[in-house]
Amino acid sequence: MIAKLRWRMTLLIFAVLILVSAGIVISINYMNWRNITNQAESALEVLASNRGERPRMMDMMQWPRMPEQAENGEEEAPQMPTEGELAEFDDVRREPLPLRNHVSPGQPMDSANVLADLGNYYVVSLSKDGSVLDWESDRADLYSDEQVGEMAELVLSSSQKEGRFGTQFFRLTESGDEMQLIVLDERLEIRNARAVLRTTALIAGLSCLLLCIAAYFLIGFMVRPMKDAFDKQRQFVWDASHELKTPLTVITTSLKVLEMDVGPQKWIDKAQDQVEHLKKLVNQLVTLSRLDEEKPPLTLTQFSISEAVQETAESFRDFAAANNRILELAIARELTYYGDEYAIRQLVSILMDNAVKYSDENGRICLTLEKTKKGILLRAFNTCPEMDIAETDKLFDRFYRIDKSRSKQSGGFGIGLSIARGIVQAHGGSIRASCPDPRSIEFTVILKQPARKKAEK
């Protein structure tokens, strides 16, 4: 049980880390993509406003400045930008000036060739009917007439003035009898964005994996005191149960000898009933303690589960009739199962005993066994006094009883269904309780068919 709790906590932490990491990765890459899109739109706006030509920095900053009249009446020479002004503009452009102008460090800068920070692009002149008149590009070696023609056809067929196809952003403008298509190629930026996506996803995945491994060992260290306490509790129940068996056996023998000497008496009968009651409780506690182990001790064999369920259920027919209950059986024939036959019989006994004791007067009890895709399906249905449907989740809790007064009269301890759940889980199955209506209850058991070799291990 502690091992399952450890794994569940680790998986929960892993799921939280995955969600947080996914959110971070998506946010980073979304902002990166928005940045690329905004830059492309800004670049297209600059090109469109400059008639498809790459603007020069001097035009944007209005250099050289107009000469001013000196006090002595002489005109000063045209003023060129200072290094400080160029550096200030370079900070605004956020790109090293030598790299933007393809100038090696140390070479003199020609202010007339300082260009705006735009990527590779090409401009297509189109007629009104959509035919390509001419096109030009700052990197004509990267494109061909066929590529330019295909792009023009895509844009015109889309009926959009601006947008994106693949890695190319475009803007279509009209001027007189011609149309101008400006296409900005952002393949390098998008390729870099995809590389960032792969890198961030890989880093996030590895971080989640490493943190989960660390969490697994940390949780193991944290639950160790709980595990030790649970082991001591289980050992105490085991030892106490064995210690109680001896005095109970002695009391039973003494009561029988006393009855032989003095004859039958109601006080002796009551004492014998209470001793049997305690024996049953001790045996159930021992069974529950064994099922709580990491690997419950099961004797696995291939057996006919149809016969086991049929025989066990038939043994309750007289008990059901004596309590005015109607018992119906629907057992599929020739079904086999690889598991602990004694434990499966005990499971059926618990469900049948629970159905007979807690069904209403003249109630109906139905036990069904069939094979499905999920495995062996066992259902125990019975009518009952009206109950709260929310109580079904608590039925498998230890020592829980819906009607405590009625449970005492029937001799129940409230741990039978806990044992049933332990038996089912030990076989890798599942059990649940449901209420088709407030006056009936149904227990559904699914026993998976394990591979024989796997089960033997």
C-alpha positions, 0 to 999 in steps of 0.5 A: 500500500505504501509503495502504491502511495509513493508511486501515485505521489510521484506520478502526481508531481510528474503531471504537475511538472509536465503541465507547468513546463508545457505552459512555460514552453508554450508561453516562451515560444508564443512570445517568440512567434509573436515577436517574429510576426510583429517584426515582419509586419513592421518590415512590410509596413516600412517597405510598403511606405517606401514603394518596395525599396529598402530605406536608407538610414540617412533618409530616415534620419534626414541626413545630411542636414541643411547648411546653416548661415554663420554669423559672419555671413558664410555658409557652413558645410553640410553636417554629417551624423556624429559617431554618437548619433549613429550609436544612438540610432544603432541602439534603437535598431538593436543590431550591431551597425557593422553587421547590419551593413556587412562592414567588417570591424575597422572598415570606414562606414559609408553613411550613404549605405546604412540600410534599415534592418530588414530581412530578405525580400522581393517585390513583384509588380503585377498587372490588373489581370494578375500577370507578373510584370517584373520583380526585384530582390535584394537577394535575387540569387535566392529566388527564381521566376517560378517561385515568384510566380507561384507566390503571386498566384497564391496571394491573388487566389487567397483574396487577402491583402496581407498574411503569410504562406509558409515562411513568407509574409506578404502585403499587396498594394494597388497603385494605378493600373498596377499592383505591387506584391511585397514578400518578406522571407522569414525562413531563417527566423522561423527556423530559429524559432523551431530550434528554440521550441525543440530546445526548450521542450527538450530541456523541460522534458529532461528537467521534469524527468530528473525532478521526478526521479529526485521526488521519487527518492525524496518521497520514499525518505518521507514515507519511511516513518509511515511505512515503519508504523504501518508494518508495526501495526500489521505485525501487532494485529498478526501477533495479537490474533495468534495470541488470542486464538489459544485462549479462545480455544481453551474457553471453547473447550472449557465451555463444552466440558462445563456443558457436559457436567451441568447440562445445556444452559442458555448462559453457556450457549451465549458464551459459546456464541460470543467465543465464535463471534470473537474467533470470526473477528480474529480470523478476519483481522488475520486475513485483512492483515495478510492482504495488506502486505506488499505481495499478498500470499496467494496460491495461484492455480488454474481452476473453474471459476464457474464451478467455484462461484456456483457452489459457493452461491448455492450454499447460501440458498437455504440461508436466503430462503430462511430470511425470505429472500429470493435468490437468482443465479446467472452463472456462465458455464465453463469459465476458467481463471488463474488465481487463488480459488480459496480467495475467490470463494471467500469473495463470493461468500462475503458478497452473498452474506452481505446481500442476504443480511442487508436486503429488505424483507422479501427482497431479491438477490441476483448473482451474475458471472460472465466473461467480457473483454475486460476479464471476468465480470461478477455482479451481486445485486440485491434490493435493500431499504432506502439508502443514501447513494453517497454512502456507497463510497464508504462501504469499503472502509474498515469497520464502516456500517450504514445501520450500526444497530442492524449490523450488530443484530446480524453479527457483522463487523464492517470489515467484510467488504474491506476483505473483498476489496483486498482480494480483488486488488490482490488479483489485479482487479477492481470492485465498486458499489453503485445504486441503480436506485435508492432501494437497490445496490449492486457490487461489480467485480472485474477480475482481469485474466493475467498471463500465467507466466506473469502471474507465476512470477 
